[in-house]
Protein backbone atom coordinates (compact mmCIF):
# COMPACT_ATOMS: atom_id res chain seq x y z
CA UNK A 1 0.00 0.00 0.00
CA UNK A 2 1.32 3.41 -0.94
CA UNK A 3 0.96 6.64 0.96
CA UNK A 4 0.18 10.06 -0.44
CA UNK A 5 1.57 13.34 0.78
CA UNK A 6 -0.16 16.60 -0.02
CA UNK A 7 0.37 20.22 0.90
CA UNK A 8 -2.12 22.64 2.37
CA UNK A 9 -2.53 25.99 0.68
CA UNK A 10 -2.57 29.13 2.79
CA UNK A 11 -6.17 29.83 1.85
CA UNK A 12 -7.19 26.79 3.86
CA UNK A 13 -5.59 28.12 7.03
CA UNK A 14 -7.35 30.62 9.22
CA UNK A 15 -6.97 32.02 12.71
CA UNK A 16 -9.65 31.93 15.40
CA UNK A 17 -10.31 35.44 16.65
CA UNK A 18 -11.23 34.10 20.09
CA UNK A 19 -8.10 32.18 21.09
CA UNK A 20 -5.69 32.90 18.23
CA UNK A 21 -5.17 29.25 17.27
CA UNK A 22 -4.47 28.32 13.64
CA UNK A 23 -7.20 26.16 12.14
CA UNK A 24 -7.26 24.16 8.91
CA UNK A 25 -10.57 24.33 7.10
CA UNK A 26 -11.97 23.60 3.65
CA UNK A 27 -12.38 26.62 1.42
CA UNK A 28 -16.16 26.14 1.26
CA UNK A 29 -16.58 26.80 5.01
CA UNK A 30 -16.91 30.59 5.41
CA UNK A 31 -18.30 30.18 8.95
CA UNK A 32 -16.61 27.94 11.47
CA UNK A 33 -16.62 27.25 15.20
CA UNK A 34 -13.39 26.86 17.11
CA UNK A 35 -12.97 23.49 18.78
CA UNK A 36 -11.11 24.98 21.75
CA UNK A 37 -12.88 28.19 22.82
CA UNK A 38 -16.14 27.71 20.88
CA UNK A 39 -15.98 31.13 19.15
CA UNK A 40 -17.72 31.43 15.78
CA UNK A 41 -15.78 33.17 13.01
CA UNK A 42 -17.31 34.47 9.81
CA UNK A 43 -14.71 34.92 7.09
CA UNK A 44 -17.13 36.97 4.98
CA UNK A 45 -19.03 39.13 7.47
CA UNK A 46 -21.98 41.19 6.28
CA UNK A 47 -21.40 44.78 7.30
CA UNK A 48 -24.41 46.80 8.33
CA UNK A 49 -25.33 49.92 6.41
CA UNK A 50 -24.13 52.99 8.30
CA UNK A 51 -24.53 55.75 5.73
CA UNK A 52 -27.78 57.09 7.19
CA UNK A 53 -26.67 56.91 10.82
CA UNK A 54 -27.04 60.66 11.42
CA UNK A 55 -30.43 60.77 9.74
CA UNK A 56 -31.75 57.92 11.89
CA UNK A 57 -30.51 59.59 15.05
CA UNK A 58 -32.18 62.86 14.03
CA UNK A 59 -35.42 60.95 13.34
CA UNK A 60 -35.30 59.38 16.80
CA UNK A 61 -34.72 62.76 18.45
CA UNK A 62 -37.76 64.16 16.63
CA UNK A 63 -39.92 61.25 17.80
CA UNK A 64 -38.75 61.75 21.39
CA UNK A 65 -39.65 65.45 21.26
CA UNK A 66 -43.05 64.71 19.70
CA UNK A 67 -43.88 62.11 22.35
CA UNK A 68 -42.74 64.40 25.18
CA UNK A 69 -44.82 67.30 23.80
CA UNK A 70 -47.86 65.01 23.47
CA UNK A 71 -47.57 63.84 27.09
CA UNK A 72 -47.19 67.42 28.32
CA UNK A 73 -50.18 68.49 26.23
CA UNK A 74 -52.35 65.72 27.68
CA UNK A 75 -51.27 66.65 31.21
CA UNK A 76 -51.58 70.43 30.84
CA UNK A 77 -54.68 70.27 28.61
CA UNK A 78 -56.42 67.93 31.02
CA UNK A 79 -55.58 70.18 33.98
CA UNK A 80 -56.88 73.27 32.17
CA UNK A 81 -60.05 71.62 30.84
CA UNK A 82 -61.08 69.24 33.61
CA UNK A 83 -59.94 70.73 36.90
CA UNK A 84 -62.37 73.69 37.05
CA UNK A 85 -65.30 71.43 36.22
CA UNK A 86 -64.26 68.66 38.62
CA UNK A 87 -63.73 71.07 41.52
CA UNK A 88 -67.09 72.68 40.79
CA UNK A 89 -68.76 69.28 41.24
CA UNK A 90 -67.30 68.58 44.69
CA UNK A 91 -64.14 69.31 46.64
CA UNK A 92 -63.50 65.62 47.38
CA UNK A 93 -63.74 64.73 43.69
CA UNK A 94 -61.34 67.53 42.82
CA UNK A 95 -58.78 66.47 45.42
CA UNK A 96 -58.95 62.82 44.32
CA UNK A 97 -58.53 63.81 40.68
CA UNK A 98 -55.59 66.06 41.55
CA UNK A 99 -53.74 63.35 43.47
CA UNK A 100 -54.38 60.72 40.79
CA UNK A 101 -53.40 63.02 37.90
CA UNK A 102 -50.17 64.21 39.55
CA UNK A 103 -49.16 60.67 40.53
CA UNK A 104 -49.76 59.27 37.03
CA UNK A 105 -48.02 62.22 35.39
CA UNK A 106 -44.90 61.86 37.55
CA UNK A 107 -44.83 58.09 37.04
CA UNK A 108 -45.18 58.30 33.25
CA UNK A 109 -42.65 61.11 32.77
CA UNK A 110 -40.06 59.56 35.11
CA UNK A 111 -40.21 56.12 33.49
CA UNK A 112 -40.06 57.74 30.04
CA UNK A 113 -36.92 59.66 30.98
CA UNK A 114 -35.32 56.50 32.39
CA UNK A 115 -36.04 54.31 29.38
CA UNK A 116 -34.99 57.04 26.94
CA UNK A 117 -31.68 58.03 28.51
CA UNK A 118 -30.58 54.92 30.41
CA UNK A 119 -28.02 52.59 28.80
CA UNK A 120 -29.89 49.77 27.07
CA UNK A 121 -27.34 47.13 28.05
CA UNK A 122 -23.56 47.10 27.80
CA UNK A 123 -22.03 43.73 26.83
CA UNK A 124 -19.71 42.07 29.32
CA UNK A 125 -16.01 42.66 28.70
CA UNK A 126 -14.24 39.34 28.20
CA UNK A 127 -10.67 38.29 27.44
CA UNK A 128 -10.09 37.10 23.88
CA UNK A 129 -7.36 36.74 21.26
CA UNK A 130 -4.73 34.81 23.24
CA UNK A 131 -4.73 31.06 23.77
CA UNK A 132 -3.28 31.06 27.31
CA UNK A 133 -5.83 33.59 28.49
CA UNK A 134 -8.92 31.97 26.93
CA UNK A 135 -10.11 28.77 28.54
CA UNK A 136 -11.83 25.83 26.94
CA UNK A 137 -15.36 26.80 25.87
CA UNK A 138 -15.01 30.30 27.35
CA UNK A 139 -16.32 31.90 24.14
CA UNK A 140 -18.89 29.27 23.19
CA UNK A 141 -21.16 30.59 20.38
CA UNK A 142 -19.61 34.06 20.65
CA UNK A 143 -19.23 36.04 17.44
CA UNK A 144 -17.08 39.06 16.68
CA UNK A 145 -18.65 42.47 16.03
CA UNK A 146 -16.60 44.17 13.31
CA UNK A 147 -18.20 47.54 14.12
CA UNK A 148 -17.45 47.60 17.85
CA UNK A 149 -14.31 45.40 17.48
CA UNK A 150 -15.43 43.37 20.49
CA UNK A 151 -16.79 39.85 21.16
CA UNK A 152 -20.55 39.52 20.93
CA UNK A 153 -22.40 36.95 23.01
CA UNK A 154 -25.35 34.97 21.54
CA UNK A 155 -27.75 37.27 23.45
CA UNK A 156 -26.15 40.45 22.12
CA UNK A 157 -27.07 42.29 18.92
CA UNK A 158 -25.54 45.30 17.22
CA UNK A 159 -27.91 48.23 16.69
CA UNK A 160 -27.02 50.24 13.62
CA UNK A 161 -29.06 53.21 14.86
CA UNK A 162 -27.41 53.45 18.28
CA UNK A 163 -24.06 52.36 16.84
CA UNK A 164 -23.34 49.90 19.68
CA UNK A 165 -23.90 46.31 20.77
CA UNK A 166 -26.80 45.82 23.20
CA UNK A 167 -27.08 42.92 25.63
CA UNK A 168 -30.43 41.05 25.45
CA UNK A 169 -31.64 43.52 22.82
CA UNK A 170 -35.41 43.36 22.34
CA UNK A 171 -35.83 46.04 19.68
CA UNK A 172 -34.93 49.63 18.85
CA UNK A 173 -37.78 52.01 19.63
CA UNK A 174 -37.64 55.32 17.74
CA UNK A 175 -40.21 56.91 20.08
CA UNK A 176 -37.82 56.68 23.02
CA UNK A 177 -34.72 57.21 20.84
CA UNK A 178 -33.05 54.21 22.42
CA UNK A 179 -32.80 50.44 22.28
CA UNK A 180 -34.70 48.21 24.69
CA UNK A 181 -32.30 45.75 26.27
CA UNK A 182 -31.11 44.25 29.52
CA UNK A 183 -30.40 47.66 31.03
CA UNK A 184 -33.79 49.33 30.51
CA UNK A 185 -36.28 46.58 29.64
CA UNK A 186 -37.92 46.79 33.07
CA UNK A 187 -38.18 50.57 32.73
CA UNK A 188 -39.79 50.13 29.31
CA UNK A 189 -42.46 47.78 30.69
CA UNK A 190 -43.04 50.16 33.62
CA UNK A 191 -43.43 53.03 31.16
CA UNK A 192 -45.98 51.08 29.11
CA UNK A 193 -48.00 50.14 32.21
CA UNK A 194 -47.97 53.71 33.51
CA UNK A 195 -48.84 55.16 30.10
CA UNK A 196 -51.75 52.75 29.59
CA UNK A 197 -53.22 53.53 33.01
CA UNK A 198 -52.70 57.26 32.48
CA UNK A 199 -54.35 57.35 29.05
CA UNK A 200 -57.31 55.27 30.24
CA UNK A 201 -57.74 57.54 33.24
CA UNK A 202 -57.52 60.62 31.03
CA UNK A 203 -60.16 59.22 28.66
CA UNK A 204 -62.52 58.40 31.54
CA UNK A 205 -62.09 61.83 33.11
CA UNK A 206 -62.73 63.53 29.76
CA UNK A 207 -66.02 61.67 29.39
CA UNK A 208 -66.95 62.41 33.00
CA UNK A 209 -66.23 66.10 32.54
CA UNK A 210 -68.02 66.30 29.18
CA UNK A 211 -71.19 64.88 30.72
CA UNK A 212 -71.25 67.80 33.16
CA UNK A 213 -70.54 70.58 30.68
CA UNK A 214 -72.69 69.47 27.72
CA UNK A 215 -76.10 71.14 27.47
CA UNK A 216 -78.89 68.92 28.84
CA UNK A 217 -80.82 66.90 26.30
CA UNK A 218 -84.38 67.81 25.49
CA UNK A 219 -86.96 65.10 26.30
CA UNK A 220 -84.39 63.31 28.47
CA UNK A 221 -87.13 61.61 30.44
CA UNK A 222 -88.66 60.30 27.23
CA UNK A 223 -85.35 58.82 26.16
CA UNK A 224 -85.00 57.07 29.52
CA UNK A 225 -88.52 55.66 29.26
CA UNK A 226 -87.87 54.37 25.74
CA UNK A 227 -84.66 52.67 26.90
CA UNK A 228 -86.50 50.93 29.73
CA UNK A 229 -89.27 49.50 27.54
CA UNK A 230 -87.40 48.94 24.28
CA UNK A 231 -86.43 45.64 22.66
CA UNK A 232 -83.10 44.86 20.95
CA UNK A 233 -83.96 46.66 17.69
CA UNK A 234 -85.56 49.69 19.27
CA UNK A 235 -82.64 50.04 21.70
CA UNK A 236 -80.32 50.66 18.77
CA UNK A 237 -82.77 53.23 17.46
CA UNK A 238 -82.92 55.02 20.83
CA UNK A 239 -79.11 55.00 21.13
CA UNK A 240 -78.91 56.44 17.64
CA UNK A 241 -81.33 59.23 18.54
CA UNK A 242 -79.43 60.04 21.74
CA UNK A 243 -76.13 60.17 19.82
CA UNK A 244 -77.59 62.49 17.20
CA UNK A 245 -78.99 64.69 19.97
CA UNK A 246 -75.56 64.97 21.60
CA UNK A 247 -73.99 65.77 18.23
CA UNK A 248 -76.57 68.49 17.70
CA UNK A 249 -75.79 69.91 21.15
CA UNK A 250 -72.06 69.78 20.36
CA UNK A 251 -72.54 72.96 18.32
CA UNK A 252 -72.91 74.83 21.60
CA UNK A 253 -69.82 73.23 23.19
CA UNK A 254 -67.17 75.70 24.31
CA UNK A 255 -63.45 75.56 23.60
CA UNK A 256 -63.03 73.64 26.82
CA UNK A 257 -65.38 70.96 25.53
CA UNK A 258 -63.57 70.70 22.18
CA UNK A 259 -60.26 70.20 24.01
CA UNK A 260 -61.83 67.47 26.11
CA UNK A 261 -63.18 65.73 23.01
CA UNK A 262 -59.75 65.79 21.39
CA UNK A 263 -58.08 64.54 24.57
CA UNK A 264 -60.56 61.68 24.79
CA UNK A 265 -59.99 60.57 21.19
CA UNK A 266 -56.20 60.88 21.49
CA UNK A 267 -55.98 59.19 24.89
CA UNK A 268 -58.30 56.33 23.94
CA UNK A 269 -56.49 55.59 20.66
CA UNK A 270 -53.06 55.73 22.32
CA UNK A 271 -54.29 53.47 25.13
CA UNK A 272 -55.36 50.83 22.61
CA UNK A 273 -52.00 50.88 20.80
CA UNK A 274 -49.94 50.78 23.99
CA UNK A 275 -52.10 47.98 25.43
CA UNK A 276 -51.39 45.82 22.38
CA UNK A 277 -47.66 46.56 22.67
CA UNK A 278 -47.69 45.79 26.41
CA UNK A 279 -49.48 42.49 25.86
CA UNK A 280 -46.96 41.55 23.16
CA UNK A 281 -44.02 42.36 25.42
CA UNK A 282 -45.43 40.39 28.34
CA UNK A 283 -46.10 37.44 26.02
CA UNK A 284 -42.48 37.36 24.88
CA UNK A 285 -41.27 37.59 28.48
CA UNK A 286 -43.62 34.76 29.45
CA UNK A 287 -42.08 32.62 26.69
CA UNK A 288 -38.57 33.50 27.85
CA UNK A 289 -37.77 35.33 24.62
CA UNK A 290 -37.19 38.79 23.24
CA UNK A 291 -38.65 40.23 20.06
CA UNK A 292 -35.46 39.54 18.10
CA UNK A 293 -35.15 35.99 19.41
CA UNK A 294 -38.80 35.44 18.51
CA UNK A 295 -38.10 36.51 14.93
CA UNK A 296 -35.02 34.29 14.70
CA UNK A 297 -36.92 31.26 16.02
CA UNK A 298 -39.83 31.57 13.59
CA UNK A 299 -40.15 28.50 11.39
CA UNK A 300 -38.13 26.32 13.79
CA UNK A 301 -39.29 23.78 16.33
CA UNK A 302 -37.65 25.54 19.25
CA UNK A 303 -40.10 26.05 22.08
CA UNK A 304 -38.92 27.85 25.17
CA UNK A 305 -40.13 27.15 28.68
CA UNK A 306 -43.41 29.05 28.95
CA UNK A 307 -43.84 29.79 32.62
CA UNK A 308 -45.02 32.50 34.95
CA UNK A 309 -41.60 32.13 36.55
CA UNK A 310 -40.15 34.01 33.58
CA UNK A 311 -42.32 36.99 34.47
CA UNK A 312 -41.41 36.74 38.16
CA UNK A 313 -37.72 36.49 37.31
CA UNK A 314 -37.98 39.46 34.96
CA UNK A 315 -39.60 41.70 37.58
CA UNK A 316 -37.32 40.41 40.35
CA UNK A 317 -40.05 38.75 42.42
CA UNK A 318 -39.22 35.97 44.89
CA UNK A 319 -39.13 32.54 43.18
CA UNK A 320 -41.32 31.02 45.91
CA UNK A 321 -44.37 32.70 44.37
CA UNK A 322 -43.98 30.59 41.22
CA UNK A 323 -45.23 27.41 42.92
CA UNK A 324 -48.63 29.05 43.41
CA UNK A 325 -48.96 30.08 39.76
CA UNK A 326 -49.94 27.53 37.07
CA UNK A 327 -48.04 27.31 33.78
CA UNK A 328 -49.38 26.51 30.35
CA UNK A 329 -46.87 23.68 29.94
CA UNK A 330 -48.05 21.98 33.14
CA UNK A 331 -51.69 22.38 32.18
CA UNK A 332 -50.99 20.76 28.81
CA UNK A 333 -49.22 17.85 30.46
CA UNK A 334 -52.12 17.31 32.86
CA UNK A 335 -54.56 17.42 29.95
CA UNK A 336 -52.56 14.80 28.02
CA UNK A 337 -52.35 12.48 31.01
FENGIKA-V841913 format. One record per pair of residues at least 12 apart in sequence whose C-alpha atoms are under 10 Angstrom apart, sorted by the first residue. I is the first residue (numbers start at 1). J is the second residue. If there is no record, write none. Layout:
i=I j=J
i=I j=J
//
This chain:
i=8 j=24
i=8 j=25
i=8 j=26
i=9 j=24
i=9 j=27
i=10 j=24
i=11 j=24
i=11 j=25
i=11 j=26
i=11 j=27
i=12 j=24
i=12 j=25
i=12 j=26
i=12 j=27
i=12 j=28
i=12 j=29
i=13 j=25
i=13 j=26
i=13 j=27
i=14 j=32
i=14 j=41
i=14 j=43
i=15 j=34
i=15 j=41
i=15 j=43
i=15 j=129
i=16 j=32
i=16 j=33
i=16 j=34
i=16 j=35
i=16 j=36
i=16 j=37
i=16 j=38
i=16 j=39
i=16 j=40
i=16 j=41
i=16 j=42
i=16 j=128
i=16 j=129
i=16 j=130
i=16 j=131
i=17 j=34
i=17 j=37
i=17 j=39
i=17 j=40
i=17 j=41
i=17 j=42
i=17 j=128
i=17 j=129
i=17 j=130
i=17 j=143
i=17 j=144
i=17 j=151
i=18 j=34
i=18 j=36
i=18 j=37
i=18 j=38
i=18 j=39
i=18 j=40
i=18 j=41
i=18 j=127
i=18 j=128
i=18 j=129
i=18 j=130
i=18 j=131
i=18 j=133
i=18 j=134
i=18 j=138
i=18 j=139
i=18 j=140
i=18 j=142
i=18 j=143
i=18 j=144
i=18 j=151
i=19 j=34
i=19 j=36
i=19 j=37
i=19 j=38
i=19 j=39
i=19 j=127
i=19 j=128
i=19 j=129
i=19 j=130
i=19 j=131
i=19 j=132
i=19 j=133
i=19 j=134
i=19 j=135
i=19 j=136
i=19 j=138
i=19 j=139
i=20 j=34
i=20 j=37
i=20 j=128
i=20 j=129
i=20 j=130
i=20 j=131
i=20 j=132
i=20 j=134
i=21 j=34
i=21 j=35
i=21 j=36
i=21 j=37
i=21 j=129
i=21 j=130
i=21 j=131
i=22 j=34
i=23 j=35
i=29 j=42
i=29 j=43
i=30 j=42
i=30 j=43
i=30 j=44
i=30 j=45
i=31 j=43
i=31 j=44
i=31 j=45
i=33 j=140
i=33 j=141
i=33 j=142
i=33 j=143
i=34 j=137
i=34 j=139
i=34 j=140
i=34 j=141
i=35 j=136
i=35 j=137
i=35 j=140
i=36 j=131
i=36 j=134
i=36 j=135
i=36 j=136
i=36 j=137
i=36 j=138
i=36 j=139
i=36 j=140
i=37 j=128
i=37 j=131
i=37 j=134
i=37 j=135
i=37 j=136
i=37 j=137
i=37 j=138
i=37 j=139
i=37 j=140
i=37 j=141
i=37 j=142
i=38 j=135
i=38 j=136
i=38 j=137
i=38 j=138
i=38 j=139
i=38 j=140
i=38 j=141
i=38 j=142
i=38 j=143
i=39 j=128
i=39 j=137
i=39 j=138
i=39 j=139
i=39 j=140
i=39 j=141
i=39 j=142
i=39 j=143
i=39 j=144
i=39 j=151
i=39 j=152
i=39 j=153
i=40 j=139
i=40 j=140
i=40 j=141
i=40 j=142
i=40 j=143
i=40 j=144
i=40 j=152
i=41 j=141
i=41 j=142
i=41 j=143
i=41 j=144
i=42 j=143
i=42 j=144
i=45 j=144
i=45 j=145
i=45 j=146
i=46 j=146
i=47 j=145
i=47 j=146
i=47 j=147
i=48 j=146
i=48 j=147
i=48 j=158
i=48 j=159
i=48 j=160
i=49 j=160
i=49 j=161
i=50 j=147
i=50 j=160
i=50 j=161
i=50 j=163
i=51 j=160
i=52 j=160
i=52 j=161
i=53 j=160
i=53 j=161
i=53 j=162
i=53 j=163
i=54 j=161
i=54 j=162
i=55 j=161
i=56 j=160
i=56 j=161
i=56 j=162
i=56 j=174
i=56 j=177
i=57 j=161
i=57 j=162
i=57 j=163
i=57 j=174
i=57 j=177
i=57 j=178
i=58 j=177
i=59 j=174
i=59 j=175
i=59 j=177
i=60 j=161
i=60 j=162
i=60 j=172
i=60 j=173
i=60 j=174
i=60 j=175
i=60 j=176
i=60 j=177
i=60 j=178
i=61 j=174
i=61 j=175
i=61 j=176
i=61 j=177
i=61 j=178
i=62 j=174
i=62 j=175
i=62 j=176
i=62 j=177
i=63 j=173
i=63 j=174
i=63 j=175
i=63 j=176
i=63 j=177
i=64 j=112
i=64 j=113
i=64 j=116
i=64 j=173
i=64 j=174
i=64 j=175
i=64 j=176
i=64 j=177
i=64 j=178
i=65 j=175
i=65 j=176
i=65 j=177
i=66 j=175
i=67 j=112
i=67 j=175
i=67 j=176
i=68 j=109
i=68 j=112
i=68 j=113
i=68 j=175
i=68 j=176
i=70 j=266
i=71 j=105
i=71 j=108
i=71 j=109
i=71 j=195
i=71 j=198
i=71 j=199
i=71 j=267
i=72 j=105
i=72 j=109
i=73 j=263
i=74 j=105
i=74 j=198
i=74 j=199
i=74 j=202
i=74 j=259
i=74 j=260
i=74 j=262
i=74 j=263
i=74 j=264
i=74 j=266
i=74 j=267
i=75 j=101
i=75 j=102
i=75 j=104
i=75 j=105
i=75 j=198
i=75 j=202
i=75 j=263
i=77 j=256
i=77 j=259
i=77 j=260
i=77 j=262
i=77 j=263
i=78 j=101
i=78 j=202
i=78 j=203
i=78 j=205
i=78 j=206
i=78 j=256
i=78 j=259
i=78 j=260
i=78 j=263
i=78 j=264
i=79 j=97
i=79 j=98
i=79 j=101
i=79 j=102
i=80 j=256
i=80 j=259
i=80 j=260
i=81 j=206
i=81 j=209
i=81 j=210
i=81 j=255
i=81 j=256
i=81 j=257
i=81 j=258
i=81 j=259
i=81 j=260
i=81 j=263
i=82 j=94
i=82 j=97
i=82 j=202
i=82 j=205
i=82 j=206
i=82 j=207
i=82 j=208
i=82 j=209
i=82 j=210
i=82 j=213
i=82 j=256
i=82 j=257
i=82 j=259
i=82 j=260
i=83 j=95
i=83 j=97
i=83 j=98
i=83 j=205
i=83 j=209
i=84 j=209
i=85 j=208
i=85 j=209
i=85 j=210
i=85 j=212
i=85 j=213
i=85 j=256
i=86 j=98
i=86 j=205
i=86 j=208
i=86 j=209
i=86 j=212
i=88 j=212
i=89 j=209
i=89 j=212
i=97 j=201
i=97 j=205
i=100 j=198
i=100 j=201
i=101 j=198
i=101 j=201
i=101 j=202
i=101 j=205
i=103 j=194
i=103 j=198
i=104 j=194
i=104 j=195
i=104 j=197
i=104 j=198
i=104 j=199
i=104 j=201
i=104 j=202
i=105 j=194
i=105 j=195
i=105 j=198
i=106 j=194
i=107 j=190
i=107 j=191
i=107 j=193
i=107 j=194
i=107 j=195
i=107 j=198
i=108 j=190
i=108 j=191
i=108 j=192
i=108 j=193
i=108 j=194
i=108 j=195
i=108 j=196
i=108 j=197
i=108 j=198
i=109 j=191
i=109 j=194
i=109 j=195
i=110 j=187
i=110 j=190
i=110 j=191
i=110 j=194
i=111 j=184
i=111 j=186
i=111 j=187
i=111 j=188
i=111 j=189
i=111 j=190
i=111 j=191
i=111 j=192
i=111 j=193
i=111 j=194
i=111 j=195
i=112 j=175
i=112 j=176
i=112 j=187
i=112 j=188
i=112 j=190
i=112 j=191
i=112 j=192
i=112 j=194
i=112 j=195
i=113 j=176
i=113 j=187
i=113 j=191
i=114 j=176
i=114 j=184
i=114 j=187
i=114 j=188
i=114 j=191
i=115 j=176
i=115 j=177
i=115 j=178
i=115 j=179
i=115 j=180
i=115 j=181
i=115 j=183
i=115 j=184
i=115 j=185
i=115 j=186
i=115 j=187
i=115 j=188
i=115 j=189
i=115 j=190
i=115 j=191
i=116 j=173
i=116 j=174
i=116 j=175
i=116 j=176
i=116 j=177
i=116 j=178
i=116 j=179
i=116 j=180
i=116 j=184
i=116 j=187
i=116 j=188
i=117 j=176
i=117 j=177
i=117 j=178
i=117 j=179
i=117 j=184
i=118 j=178
i=118 j=179
i=118 j=180
i=118 j=183
i=118 j=184
i=118 j=187
i=119 j=166
i=119 j=178
i=119 j=179
i=119 j=180
i=119 j=181
i=119 j=182
i=119 j=183
i=119 j=184
i=120 j=162
i=120 j=164
i=120 j=165
i=120 j=166
i=120 j=167
i=120 j=168
i=120 j=169
i=120 j=170
i=120 j=172
i=120 j=178
i=120 j=179
i=120 j=180
i=120 j=181
i=120 j=182
i=120 j=183
i=120 j=184
i=120 j=185
i=121 j=156
i=121 j=164
i=121 j=165
i=121 j=166
i=121 j=167
i=121 j=168
i=121 j=169
i=121 j=179
i=121 j=180
i=121 j=181
i=121 j=182
i=121 j=183
i=121 j=184
i=121 j=185
i=122 j=156
i=122 j=164
i=122 j=165
i=122 j=166
i=122 j=167
i=122 j=168
i=122 j=181
i=122 j=182
i=122 j=183
i=123 j=150
i=123 j=151
i=123 j=152
i=123 j=153
i=123 j=155
i=123 j=156
i=123 j=157
i=123 j=164
i=123 j=165
i=123 j=166
i=123 j=167
i=123 j=168
i=123 j=182
i=124 j=150
i=124 j=151
i=124 j=152
i=124 j=153
i=124 j=156
i=124 j=167
i=125 j=150
i=125 j=151
i=125 j=152
i=126 j=138
i=126 j=139
i=126 j=150
i=126 j=151
i=126 j=152
i=126 j=153
i=127 j=139
i=127 j=150
i=127 j=151
i=128 j=150
i=128 j=151
i=129 j=151
i=139 j=151
i=139 j=152
i=139 j=153
i=139 j=154
i=140 j=153
i=140 j=154
i=141 j=153
i=141 j=154
i=141 j=155
i=142 j=154
i=142 j=155
i=142 j=156
i=143 j=156
i=145 j=157
i=145 j=158
i=145 j=164
i=145 j=165
i=146 j=158
i=147 j=160
i=147 j=163
i=147 j=164
i=147 j=165
i=148 j=163
i=148 j=164
i=148 j=165
i=150 j=165
i=151 j=165
i=152 j=165
i=152 j=166
i=152 j=167
i=153 j=165
i=153 j=166
i=153 j=167
i=153 j=168
i=154 j=167
i=154 j=168
i=155 j=167
i=155 j=168
i=155 j=169
i=155 j=170
i=155 j=182
i=155 j=290
i=155 j=292
i=155 j=293
i=156 j=168
i=156 j=169
i=156 j=170
i=156 j=181
i=156 j=182
i=157 j=169
i=157 j=170
i=157 j=171
i=157 j=181
i=157 j=292
i=159 j=171
i=159 j=172
i=159 j=178
i=159 j=179
i=160 j=172
i=161 j=174
i=161 j=177
i=161 j=178
i=161 j=179
i=162 j=177
i=162 j=178
i=162 j=179
i=164 j=179
i=165 j=179
i=166 j=179
i=166 j=180
i=166 j=181
i=166 j=182
i=166 j=183
i=167 j=180
i=167 j=181
i=167 j=182
i=167 j=183
i=168 j=180
i=168 j=181
i=168 j=182
i=168 j=183
i=168 j=185
i=168 j=289
i=168 j=290
i=168 j=291
i=168 j=292
i=168 j=293
i=169 j=181
i=169 j=182
i=169 j=183
i=169 j=184
i=169 j=185
i=169 j=290
i=169 j=291
i=169 j=292
i=169 j=293
i=170 j=182
i=170 j=185
i=170 j=281
i=170 j=284
i=170 j=289
i=170 j=290
i=170 j=291
i=170 j=292
i=170 j=293
i=170 j=294
i=171 j=185
i=171 j=290
i=171 j=291
i=171 j=292
i=176 j=188
i=180 j=290
i=181 j=290
i=182 j=314
i=185 j=281
i=185 j=314
i=185 j=315
i=186 j=314
i=186 j=315
i=186 j=316
i=188 j=278
i=188 j=281
i=189 j=277
i=189 j=278
i=189 j=281
i=189 j=282
i=189 j=315
i=190 j=278
i=190 j=315
i=191 j=274
i=191 j=278
i=192 j=271
i=192 j=274
i=192 j=275
i=192 j=277
i=192 j=278
i=192 j=279
i=192 j=281
i=193 j=274
i=193 j=275
i=193 j=278
i=195 j=267
i=195 j=270
i=195 j=271
i=195 j=274
i=195 j=275
i=196 j=267
i=196 j=268
i=196 j=270
i=196 j=271
i=196 j=272
i=196 j=273
i=196 j=274
i=196 j=275
i=196 j=278
i=197 j=271
i=197 j=274
i=197 j=275
i=198 j=267
i=198 j=271
i=199 j=263
i=199 j=264
i=199 j=266
i=199 j=267
i=199 j=268
i=199 j=269
i=199 j=270
i=199 j=271
i=199 j=272
i=199 j=274
i=200 j=264
i=200 j=267
i=200 j=268
i=200 j=269
i=200 j=270
i=200 j=271
i=200 j=272
i=201 j=264
i=201 j=267
i=201 j=268
i=201 j=271
i=202 j=260
i=202 j=263
i=202 j=264
i=202 j=266
i=202 j=267
i=202 j=268
i=202 j=271
i=203 j=260
i=203 j=261
i=203 j=262
i=203 j=263
i=203 j=264
i=203 j=265
i=203 j=266
i=203 j=267
i=203 j=268
i=203 j=269
i=203 j=271
i=204 j=264
i=204 j=267
i=204 j=268
i=205 j=260
i=205 j=263
i=205 j=264
i=206 j=257
i=206 j=259
i=206 j=260
i=206 j=261
i=206 j=262
i=206 j=263
i=206 j=264
i=206 j=265
i=206 j=267
i=207 j=260
i=207 j=261
i=207 j=263
i=207 j=264
i=208 j=260
i=209 j=256
i=209 j=257
i=209 j=260
i=210 j=253
i=210 j=256
i=210 j=257
i=210 j=258
i=210 j=260
i=210 j=261
i=210 j=264
i=211 j=257
i=213 j=253
i=213 j=254
i=213 j=256
i=213 j=257
i=214 j=246
i=214 j=249
i=214 j=250
i=214 j=252
i=214 j=253
i=214 j=254
i=214 j=257
i=215 j=246
i=215 j=249
i=215 j=250
i=215 j=251
i=215 j=252
i=215 j=253
i=216 j=245
i=216 j=246
i=216 j=249
i=217 j=242
i=217 j=245
i=217 j=246
i=217 j=248
i=217 j=249
i=218 j=242
i=218 j=245
i=218 j=249
i=220 j=242
i=223 j=238
i=223 j=239
i=223 j=241
i=223 j=242
i=224 j=238
i=226 j=238
i=226 j=239
i=227 j=239
i=282 j=310
i=282 j=311
i=283 j=306
i=283 j=311
i=284 j=306
i=284 j=310
i=284 j=311
i=285 j=306
i=285 j=307
i=285 j=308
i=285 j=309
i=285 j=310
i=285 j=311
i=285 j=312
i=285 j=313
i=285 j=314
i=286 j=304
i=286 j=305
i=286 j=306
i=286 j=307
i=286 j=308
i=286 j=309
i=286 j=310
i=286 j=311
i=286 j=312
i=286 j=313
i=286 j=314
i=286 j=327
i=287 j=303
i=287 j=304
i=287 j=305
i=287 j=306
i=287 j=307
i=287 j=308
i=287 j=309
i=287 j=310
i=287 j=311
i=288 j=303
i=288 j=304
i=288 j=305
i=288 j=306
i=288 j=307
i=288 j=308
i=288 j=309
i=288 j=310
i=288 j=311
i=288 j=313
i=288 j=314
i=289 j=303
i=289 j=304
i=289 j=305
i=289 j=306
i=289 j=310
i=305 j=327
i=305 j=328
i=305 j=329
i=306 j=327
i=306 j=328
i=306 j=329
i=306 j=330
i=307 j=322
i=307 j=325
i=307 j=326
i=307 j=327
i=307 j=328
i=307 j=329
i=307 j=330
i=308 j=321
i=308 j=322
i=308 j=323
i=308 j=324
i=308 j=325
i=308 j=326
i=308 j=327
i=308 j=328
i=309 j=321
i=309 j=322
i=309 j=323
i=309 j=325
i=309 j=326
i=309 j=327
i=310 j=322
//
